[in-house]
Amino acid sequence: MQLCIDASRALTTIRPMRLIAPAPASPSRHRPESATDPTRIASSDVTVLVLAQMPASSRLWGWSRFVLGPSVVGHTTAPRLVKILGSGFDGGFGLRPSGTRQGLLCVFDGEDAARSFIHASVVDGYRRRADEFLLALLQPFSVRGTWSGKTLEHAPPRPDDAAAPVAAITRASIRPSRALAFWRQAPAAQAGLADAAGCRLAVGLGEAPLLRQATFSVWDNQAAMDTYARQGPHLAAIRDAQRLKYFSESMFVRFRILQLSGTYKGVQYG
């Protein structure tokens, strides 16, 4: 449901991730003023992303997640950010919404809290009801921009990141006055993303129809992501987004993959 075009400057510094848990964060690597920064989420943030394909028997339950919103996670797990996400048809990026595919994204202060949450009732609810269920546990190591006024505190990059798989989330709030131009470019820019060399997974997500869009993707390494992002219609869309100010807010994040397990669109991960 969304165009992966918020990477204008960030794509020049992309680094991928590794598949093992990171070392604990050192307080000294964070800016002293970050404790009073109102946009900051927390140090050592870890993101949980759930992707689910709901069968007919569970669609009402799934749709009710949108109605309930962030309250579905309860109050004991204390996520820093909660987003209930829809998807494009068959998990794609077009204007046609999916009635069966959806996602849940939560950000936590640290890996322990995030791992505790993956056993919470709302996650278990998706796991038990979904035809397909994919769980990703992600640590950001490069962040640009904000989501609902908040940013993510990220760990520093590592030398071995360059050879490891990398995940990315790109999200944007599209200006209503720029929506038509954005969606005119979307099909060409997203064409072939899922089949791009080195792309293991690509999912179109949306926080709201038409105007609040996101993309989640997983790549073999940094080079594969860069190759796709820096050529053809996608590169043109990146430049236009910056030049014409398509977005009122945007965020581009690169993650180490701490865990990726489950099934999505017939493919087994983990």
C-alpha positions as CSV (number, residue, x, y, z in Angstrom):
1,M,0.0,0.0,0.0
2,Q,2.9,2.3,0.1
3,L,5.8,3.6,-1.9
4,C,9.2,3.0,-0.5
5,I,10.5,6.5,-1.3
6,D,11.4,8.1,2.1
7,A,15.0,7.0,1.8
8,S,16.2,10.0,-0.1
9,R,19.3,10.8,2.1
10,A,19.2,7.8,4.3
11,L,19.8,5.3,1.5
12,T,23.3,6.7,1.1
13,T,24.2,5.2,4.5
14,I,22.3,2.0,4.7
15,R,24.0,-0.8,6.6
16,P,22.4,-4.3,7.1
17,M,22.1,-6.4,10.2
18,R,23.0,-9.7,11.8
19,L,20.8,-12.5,13.1
20,I,22.0,-12.6,16.7
21,A,21.1,-10.5,19.7
22,P,23.2,-7.3,20.2
23,A,25.3,-6.4,23.2
24,P,23.6,-4.3,25.9
25,A,23.6,-0.6,25.2
26,S,26.1,1.6,26.9
27,P,24.7,4.8,28.3
28,S,27.7,6.7,27.2
29,R,26.9,6.4,23.5
30,H,23.6,8.3,23.8
31,R,23.5,12.1,23.7
32,P,23.2,13.6,27.2
33,E,20.3,15.8,26.1
34,S,18.3,12.8,24.8
35,A,16.7,12.2,28.2
36,T,14.7,15.5,27.7
37,D,14.1,15.2,24.0
38,P,10.3,14.9,23.6
39,T,10.6,13.0,20.3
40,R,12.8,10.3,21.8
41,I,11.2,6.9,22.5
42,A,13.9,5.2,24.6
43,S,17.5,3.9,24.5
44,S,18.1,0.5,23.0
45,D,14.7,0.3,21.3
46,V,13.6,-3.0,19.9
47,T,10.7,-3.3,17.5
48,V,8.2,-6.2,17.3
49,L,6.4,-6.6,14.0
50,V,3.6,-9.2,13.5
51,L,2.2,-9.9,10.0
52,A,-0.9,-12.1,9.8
53,Q,-3.2,-13.5,7.2
54,M,-6.6,-13.9,8.7
55,P,-9.0,-16.7,7.5
56,A,-12.7,-16.0,7.0
57,S,-13.5,-17.4,10.5
58,S,-11.2,-14.8,12.2
59,R,-11.7,-11.7,10.1
60,L,-14.1,-10.1,12.5
61,W,-11.5,-10.5,15.2
62,G,-8.9,-9.1,13.0
63,W,-10.9,-6.1,12.0
64,S,-11.8,-5.4,15.6
65,R,-8.0,-4.7,16.2
66,F,-8.4,-1.6,14.1
67,V,-11.4,-0.4,16.1
68,L,-9.7,-1.0,19.4
69,G,-6.4,0.5,18.3
70,P,-3.4,0.7,20.6
71,S,-5.5,-0.5,23.6
72,V,-5.3,-4.1,22.2
73,V,-1.8,-4.5,23.7
74,G,-3.0,-3.8,27.3
75,H,-1.0,-1.9,29.8
76,T,1.4,-4.4,31.4
77,T,3.9,-4.5,28.5
78,A,4.3,-0.7,28.2
79,P,5.2,-0.4,24.5
80,R,6.6,3.0,23.6
81,L,4.8,3.1,20.2
82,V,1.9,1.0,18.9
83,K,0.6,0.9,15.4
84,I,-2.2,-1.3,14.0
85,L,-1.5,-1.7,10.3
86,G,-3.5,-2.7,7.3
87,S,-2.1,-4.0,4.0
88,G,-2.5,-3.8,0.3
89,F,-4.2,-6.5,-1.6
90,D,-2.3,-9.8,-1.2
91,G,0.2,-7.9,0.9
92,G,1.1,-5.5,-1.9
93,F,1.4,-1.8,-2.4
94,G,-1.6,-0.6,-4.4
95,L,-4.7,1.3,-3.6
96,R,-6.8,-1.8,-3.3
97,P,-6.8,-2.8,0.4
98,S,-6.6,-6.3,1.7
99,G,-9.4,-7.7,3.8
100,T,-7.3,-10.5,5.2
101,R,-3.7,-9.3,5.8
102,Q,-2.7,-7.0,8.6
103,G,0.1,-6.1,11.0
104,L,0.9,-5.0,14.5
105,L,4.0,-2.9,15.2
106,C,5.2,-2.2,18.8
107,V,8.4,-0.5,20.0
108,F,9.9,-1.4,23.4
109,D,12.7,-0.1,25.6
110,G,15.1,-3.0,25.3
111,E,15.1,-6.6,24.1
112,D,13.8,-8.1,27.3
113,A,10.6,-6.2,27.2
114,A,10.1,-7.0,23.5
115,R,10.7,-10.7,24.0
116,S,8.2,-10.7,26.9
117,F,5.6,-9.1,24.6
118,I,5.8,-11.8,21.9
119,H,4.2,-14.1,24.4
120,A,1.4,-11.6,25.2
121,S,-2.2,-12.3,24.6
122,V,-2.6,-10.1,21.6
123,V,0.3,-11.7,19.8
124,D,-0.9,-15.1,20.8
125,G,-4.3,-14.1,19.5
126,Y,-2.8,-13.5,16.0
127,R,-0.8,-16.7,16.2
128,R,-3.7,-18.9,17.1
129,R,-6.2,-17.4,14.6
130,A,-4.1,-16.6,11.5
131,D,-3.6,-18.9,8.5
132,E,-0.1,-17.3,8.2
133,F,1.8,-15.6,11.0
134,L,5.2,-14.0,10.8
135,L,7.0,-12.5,13.8
136,A,10.0,-10.1,13.5
137,L,12.1,-8.9,16.3
138,L,14.3,-6.0,15.2
139,Q,16.9,-3.6,16.6
140,P,17.4,-0.3,14.8
141,F,20.9,0.8,13.9
142,S,20.1,3.7,11.7
143,V,17.1,6.0,12.0
144,R,16.0,9.1,10.1
145,G,12.8,10.9,10.8
146,T,9.8,10.4,13.1
147,W,6.6,8.5,13.4
148,S,3.7,10.3,15.2
149,G,6.3,12.7,16.5
150,K,8.6,10.1,18.0
151,T,11.9,8.7,16.9
152,L,13.7,5.5,17.8
153,E,16.9,5.3,19.8
154,H,19.3,3.1,17.9
155,A,22.4,1.1,18.5
156,P,25.6,2.0,16.6
157,P,26.5,0.1,13.4
158,R,28.9,-2.7,13.6
159,P,31.7,-3.9,11.2
160,D,29.9,-7.1,10.4
161,D,26.6,-5.4,9.5
162,A,27.7,-5.1,5.9
163,A,27.5,-8.8,5.2
164,A,24.4,-9.6,7.2
165,P,20.7,-9.5,6.3
166,V,19.0,-6.2,6.8
167,A,15.4,-5.2,7.4
168,A,13.9,-1.8,6.7
169,I,10.8,0.1,7.5
170,T,9.9,3.2,5.5
171,R,6.8,5.1,6.5
172,A,5.3,8.4,5.5
173,S,2.4,10.7,6.1
174,I,1.5,12.0,2.6
175,R,0.3,15.5,2.2
176,P,-3.3,15.5,0.8
177,S,-2.2,18.0,-1.8
178,R,0.5,15.6,-3.0
179,A,-1.4,12.4,-2.8
180,L,-2.3,12.2,-6.5
181,A,1.3,12.8,-7.6
182,F,2.5,10.2,-5.0
183,W,0.1,7.5,-6.2
184,R,0.8,8.1,-9.8
185,Q,4.5,7.2,-9.2
186,A,3.8,4.3,-6.8
187,P,3.2,1.5,-9.3
188,A,6.3,2.1,-11.3
189,A,8.5,2.6,-8.3
190,Q,7.3,-0.5,-6.5
191,A,7.2,-2.7,-9.6
192,G,9.4,-5.7,-9.1
193,L,10.3,-4.9,-5.5
194,A,9.3,-8.4,-4.2
195,D,11.3,-9.9,-7.1
196,A,14.3,-7.7,-6.8
197,A,17.6,-9.4,-6.5
198,G,18.4,-10.0,-2.8
199,C,14.9,-9.1,-1.5
200,R,13.6,-11.9,0.8
201,L,10.4,-10.2,1.7
202,A,8.5,-7.0,0.8
203,V,5.2,-6.0,2.4
204,G,3.0,-3.0,1.8
205,L,1.4,-1.7,5.0
206,G,-0.8,1.3,5.9
207,E,-1.7,3.1,9.1
208,A,-4.5,4.8,7.3
209,P,-5.8,4.5,3.7
210,L,-4.1,6.5,1.0
211,L,-2.3,9.0,3.2
212,R,-0.3,7.1,5.9
213,Q,1.7,4.4,4.3
214,A,4.6,2.0,5.2
215,T,6.8,-0.6,3.7
216,F,8.6,-3.5,5.4
217,S,11.3,-5.3,3.6
218,V,14.1,-7.8,4.3
219,W,17.2,-8.1,2.2
220,D,20.2,-10.3,1.9
221,N,22.6,-7.4,2.6
222,Q,23.1,-3.7,2.2
223,A,24.3,-4.0,-1.4
224,A,21.1,-5.6,-2.5
225,M,19.0,-2.9,-0.9
226,D,21.1,-0.1,-2.3
227,T,21.0,-1.6,-5.8
228,Y,17.2,-1.6,-5.9
229,A,16.8,1.8,-4.2
230,R,19.3,3.8,-6.3
231,Q,18.0,3.1,-9.8
232,G,15.1,3.5,-12.2
233,P,11.6,4.7,-11.1
234,H,12.4,4.2,-7.5
235,L,15.3,6.7,-7.5
236,A,13.1,9.2,-9.5
237,A,10.4,8.8,-6.8
238,I,12.9,9.5,-4.0
239,R,14.1,12.7,-5.7
240,D,10.6,13.9,-6.4
241,A,9.5,13.2,-2.8
242,Q,12.2,15.5,-1.5
243,R,11.9,18.1,-4.2
244,L,8.1,18.4,-4.2
245,K,7.7,17.8,-0.4
246,Y,5.3,14.8,-0.6
247,F,5.4,14.1,3.1
248,S,4.4,16.0,6.2
249,E,6.3,13.4,8.3
250,S,8.4,10.4,7.4
251,M,10.7,7.8,8.9
252,F,13.3,5.5,7.4
253,V,14.8,2.8,9.7
254,R,17.3,0.0,9.1
255,F,17.3,-2.9,11.5
256,R,19.4,-5.8,12.6
257,I,17.2,-8.9,12.6
258,L,17.2,-10.5,16.1
259,Q,14.4,-12.9,15.1
260,L,12.4,-13.6,11.9
261,S,10.1,-16.6,12.2
262,G,6.9,-17.9,10.8
263,T,5.2,-18.0,7.4
264,Y,4.2,-15.2,5.0
265,K,2.7,-15.7,1.5
266,G,3.6,-19.3,1.5
267,V,7.3,-18.8,2.5
268,Q,8.7,-20.2,5.7
269,Y,11.2,-17.9,7.6
270,G,13.5,-18.7,10.5
